[in-house]
Amino acid sequence: MSTITFPLFNLKMDIPRVAFEIFGVKIYWYAIIIVSAIIIALLVCKKNERKFGIDFATILDLLIFLIPISIISARLYYVLFNLDSYITQPERIFNLRAGGLAIYGGIIGGAITCYIFCKKRKINLLDLFDYIVPSLALAQSIGRWGNFFNSEAYGHETSIFCRMGVYEAGKYIEVHPTFLYESVITLGIFIILQKITKKRKFKGELTVIYLILYSFFRMLIEGVRADSLMMGNVRISQVLSGVIFVTLSFFLTYKKIKNKKIKTDVK
């Protein structure tokens, strides 16, 4: 049980990590929220069916491989950059119910899975990415609330108006609710992607826009997180976000200039 406060709203909540038990097995809120995020994301995929020439049934086939591989890769990424916490207790690596998934690890594993799947099914990879990234953004927005129930993924101490109060090692502190920042931002990205779906100018455009927006905001959020994955003094996700943002921003600018030149030449 964790106690969390939001001083702005004069709220104080005791948050249980366990939702209920089935035959002595504890079912955590974290797991319920992640599963709910996947189900809701699938409903969005169903709504967008055929917009990119891909059947929803194909997505269901992909998920058989995508979900487990993405979870495993997200866990591996988290563990590899947090080895000190697991080296003495390796059995904790398999305790997913306690949390500890890194979204970039999941994206990398998921992208590789999609590439192999598209090769086998002879599907355009960029069409597939554009089909699923709006749902991915929404799933991220919902899934971040799993961090809330685990009382994790928050930031450094702050006096910002939207601060969140937590108890860390028995001491009450007020911190950046970084899980909330990312939840709101990814919800906004989902809305943007849904609105521009029909205005796609090239294959992969939605994917590029998603990665640019997410990496930019993740780079900022990572700067105030208290539990960043580190390599020495370097925040791994912040550096990776910066590289993705700069690289794809140049790429998108190039594509827009090229498309504009083509239109000018046609006229």
C-alpha positions as CSV (number, residue, x, y, z in Angstrom):
1,M,0.0,0.0,0.0
2,S,1.4,3.4,-1.0
3,T,0.2,6.8,0.1
4,I,0.2,9.4,-2.6
5,T,-1.0,13.0,-2.4
6,F,-1.7,15.8,-4.9
7,P,-1.5,19.1,-2.8
8,L,-3.1,21.2,-5.6
9,F,-6.3,19.3,-5.1
10,N,-5.9,18.6,-1.4
11,L,-6.0,14.9,-2.2
12,K,-4.5,12.0,-0.2
13,M,-4.9,8.5,-1.4
14,D,-3.8,5.1,-0.1
15,I,-3.1,3.1,-3.3
16,P,-3.0,-0.7,-3.1
17,R,-0.6,-2.5,-5.6
18,V,-2.7,-5.7,-5.4
19,A,-6.2,-5.5,-6.9
20,F,-7.5,-8.9,-5.8
21,E,-6.4,-12.5,-5.4
22,I,-7.5,-15.7,-7.3
23,F,-6.7,-18.9,-5.6
24,G,-4.0,-17.3,-3.6
25,V,-2.4,-15.6,-6.7
26,K,-2.1,-11.9,-6.3
27,I,-3.4,-9.9,-9.3
28,Y,-1.6,-6.5,-9.4
29,W,-3.2,-3.2,-10.7
30,Y,-0.1,-2.8,-12.8
31,A,-0.9,-6.0,-14.8
32,I,-4.6,-5.0,-15.1
33,I,-3.8,-1.6,-16.5
34,I,-1.3,-3.0,-19.0
35,V,-3.8,-5.6,-20.3
36,S,-6.5,-2.9,-20.4
37,A,-4.2,-0.7,-22.5
38,I,-3.6,-3.5,-25.0
39,I,-7.3,-4.2,-25.3
40,I,-8.2,-0.5,-25.8
41,A,-5.4,-0.1,-28.3
42,L,-6.8,-3.1,-30.3
43,L,-10.2,-1.5,-30.4
44,V,-8.5,1.6,-32.0
45,C,-6.8,-0.7,-34.5
46,K,-10.1,-2.3,-35.4
47,K,-11.6,1.2,-35.9
48,N,-8.7,2.1,-38.3
49,E,-8.9,-1.2,-40.2
50,R,-8.1,-1.0,-43.9
51,K,-6.9,2.6,-43.8
52,F,-3.5,1.4,-44.7
53,G,-4.5,-1.7,-46.7
54,I,-4.0,-4.0,-43.7
55,D,-6.7,-6.2,-42.2
56,F,-7.4,-6.2,-38.5
57,A,-7.0,-10.0,-38.6
58,T,-3.4,-9.5,-39.6
59,I,-2.8,-7.4,-36.5
60,L,-4.2,-10.2,-34.3
61,D,-1.8,-12.6,-36.0
62,L,1.1,-10.2,-35.3
63,L,0.1,-9.8,-31.7
64,I,0.8,-13.5,-31.0
65,F,4.5,-12.6,-31.4
66,L,4.5,-8.9,-30.7
67,I,3.2,-8.8,-27.2
68,P,5.5,-11.4,-25.6
69,I,8.6,-10.3,-27.5
70,S,7.9,-6.6,-26.7
71,I,7.5,-7.4,-23.0
72,I,10.6,-9.5,-22.9
73,S,12.7,-6.9,-24.7
74,A,11.3,-4.1,-22.5
75,R,12.3,-6.1,-19.5
76,L,15.7,-6.9,-20.8
77,Y,16.4,-3.3,-21.7
78,Y,15.4,-2.3,-18.1
79,V,17.5,-5.0,-16.5
80,L,20.6,-4.4,-18.6
81,F,20.8,-0.7,-17.7
82,N,19.9,-1.5,-14.1
83,L,22.1,-4.5,-13.5
84,D,23.2,-3.4,-10.0
85,S,19.7,-4.0,-8.7
86,Y,19.5,-7.5,-10.1
87,I,23.0,-9.0,-10.1
88,T,22.8,-10.2,-6.5
89,Q,19.1,-11.4,-6.9
90,P,18.7,-12.6,-10.5
91,E,15.4,-14.3,-9.7
92,R,13.9,-10.8,-9.5
93,I,14.4,-10.5,-13.2
94,F,11.3,-12.6,-13.8
95,N,9.1,-10.8,-11.3
96,L,7.3,-8.6,-13.8
97,R,4.5,-8.0,-11.4
98,A,6.7,-5.7,-9.5
99,G,7.1,-3.5,-12.6
100,G,10.3,-2.5,-14.4
101,L,9.6,-2.3,-18.2
102,A,11.5,0.2,-20.4
103,I,9.4,1.5,-23.3
104,Y,12.3,2.0,-25.7
105,G,13.3,-1.7,-25.2
106,G,9.7,-2.6,-26.0
107,I,9.8,-0.4,-29.1
108,I,13.1,-1.9,-30.3
109,G,11.9,-5.5,-29.8
110,G,8.5,-4.7,-31.4
111,A,10.1,-3.1,-34.4
112,I,12.3,-6.1,-35.1
113,T,9.3,-8.4,-34.7
114,C,7.3,-6.3,-37.1
115,Y,10.1,-6.3,-39.7
116,I,10.3,-10.1,-39.6
117,F,6.5,-10.5,-39.7
118,C,6.2,-8.2,-42.7
119,K,8.9,-10.0,-44.6
120,K,7.1,-13.3,-44.0
121,R,3.7,-11.9,-44.9
122,K,4.9,-9.6,-47.7
123,I,3.4,-6.5,-46.1
124,N,4.8,-3.0,-46.4
125,L,6.6,-2.4,-43.1
126,L,6.0,1.4,-43.1
127,D,2.2,0.9,-43.7
128,L,2.1,-1.5,-40.7
129,F,4.0,1.0,-38.5
130,D,1.7,3.8,-39.5
131,Y,-1.3,1.6,-38.7
132,I,-0.2,0.7,-35.2
133,V,1.6,3.8,-33.9
134,P,-1.6,5.7,-32.9
135,S,-2.7,2.7,-30.9
136,L,0.8,2.5,-29.4
137,A,0.6,6.1,-28.2
138,L,-2.8,5.4,-26.6
139,A,-1.5,2.2,-24.9
140,Q,1.4,4.2,-23.5
141,S,-0.9,6.8,-22.1
142,I,-3.0,4.3,-20.3
143,G,-0.1,2.0,-19.3
144,R,1.6,4.8,-17.5
145,W,-1.0,4.6,-14.8
146,G,0.5,1.3,-13.8
147,N,3.4,3.3,-12.6
148,F,1.0,5.3,-10.4
149,F,-0.3,2.2,-8.7
150,N,3.3,1.0,-8.2
151,S,4.3,4.4,-6.9
152,E,7.2,4.6,-9.4
153,A,8.5,6.5,-12.4
154,Y,8.2,9.8,-10.6
155,G,10.7,12.7,-10.6
156,H,12.9,14.7,-8.4
157,E,11.6,16.9,-5.6
158,T,9.8,20.1,-6.8
159,S,7.4,22.8,-5.7
160,I,5.7,22.9,-9.1
161,F,1.9,23.4,-8.9
162,C,1.1,19.9,-10.1
163,R,3.5,18.1,-7.8
164,M,2.8,14.8,-6.2
165,G,3.6,13.7,-2.7
166,V,5.1,10.3,-2.0
167,Y,6.8,8.5,0.9
168,E,10.3,7.5,0.1
169,A,12.2,5.5,2.7
170,G,9.6,6.7,5.3
171,K,10.2,10.3,4.4
172,Y,7.4,12.5,2.8
173,I,8.6,14.3,-0.3
174,E,6.9,16.2,-3.1
175,V,8.0,15.3,-6.6
176,H,7.4,15.7,-10.4
177,P,4.6,13.3,-11.4
178,T,6.5,12.2,-14.5
179,F,4.2,9.3,-15.1
180,L,1.4,11.8,-15.4
181,Y,3.4,14.1,-17.7
182,E,4.0,11.2,-20.1
183,S,0.4,9.9,-19.9
184,V,-1.0,13.3,-20.9
185,I,1.6,13.9,-23.6
186,T,1.1,10.4,-25.3
187,L,-2.6,11.0,-25.2
188,G,-2.1,14.2,-27.1
189,I,0.2,12.4,-29.6
190,F,-2.6,9.8,-30.1
191,I,-5.1,12.5,-30.8
192,I,-2.7,14.3,-33.3
193,L,-2.0,11.0,-35.1
194,Q,-5.7,10.1,-35.4
195,K,-6.4,13.5,-36.9
196,I,-3.7,13.4,-39.5
197,T,-4.2,9.7,-40.5
198,K,-6.1,10.6,-43.7
199,K,-3.6,13.3,-44.6
200,R,-0.5,11.0,-44.8
201,K,1.9,12.3,-47.5
202,F,4.3,9.3,-47.5
203,K,4.6,5.9,-46.1
204,G,6.0,6.0,-42.6
205,E,5.0,9.6,-42.0
206,L,2.8,8.9,-38.9
207,T,5.6,6.8,-37.5
208,V,8.2,9.5,-38.0
209,I,5.9,12.1,-36.4
210,Y,5.2,9.8,-33.5
211,L,8.9,9.3,-32.8
212,I,9.7,13.0,-33.2
213,L,7.0,14.1,-30.7
214,Y,7.6,11.3,-28.2
215,S,11.4,11.5,-28.2
216,F,11.3,15.3,-27.8
217,F,9.0,15.2,-24.8
218,R,10.6,12.1,-23.3
219,M,14.0,13.9,-23.5
220,L,12.5,16.7,-21.4
221,I,10.8,14.4,-18.9
222,E,13.8,12.2,-18.5
223,G,15.7,15.3,-17.2
224,V,13.6,15.4,-14.1
225,R,13.0,11.7,-13.5
226,A,14.5,10.2,-10.3
227,D,14.8,6.7,-11.6
228,S,16.4,7.1,-15.0
229,L,18.4,4.2,-16.4
230,M,22.0,5.3,-16.3
231,M,25.3,4.5,-17.9
232,G,27.8,6.3,-15.7
233,N,26.5,9.9,-15.5
234,V,24.5,9.6,-18.8
235,R,20.7,9.2,-18.8
236,I,20.3,6.5,-21.5
237,S,16.8,7.3,-22.5
238,Q,17.5,11.0,-22.7
239,V,20.5,10.5,-25.0
240,L,18.5,8.0,-27.2
241,S,15.6,10.4,-27.3
242,G,17.8,13.3,-28.4
243,V,19.4,11.2,-31.2
244,I,16.0,10.1,-32.5
245,F,14.5,13.6,-32.3
246,V,17.4,15.3,-34.2
247,T,17.8,12.6,-36.8
248,L,14.1,12.2,-37.7
249,S,13.5,16.0,-37.5
250,F,16.1,16.4,-40.3
251,F,14.5,13.5,-42.2
252,L,11.0,14.9,-42.0
253,T,12.2,18.4,-43.1
254,Y,14.0,16.8,-46.0
255,K,10.8,14.9,-47.0
256,K,8.7,18.0,-46.8
257,I,11.1,20.1,-48.9
258,K,11.4,17.2,-51.5
259,N,7.6,16.9,-51.7
260,K,7.2,20.6,-52.1
261,K,9.8,20.7,-54.9
262,I,8.0,17.8,-56.7
263,K,4.7,19.7,-56.6
264,T,6.4,22.9,-57.8
265,D,8.0,21.0,-60.7
266,V,4.7,19.4,-61.6
267,K,3.0,22.9,-61.8
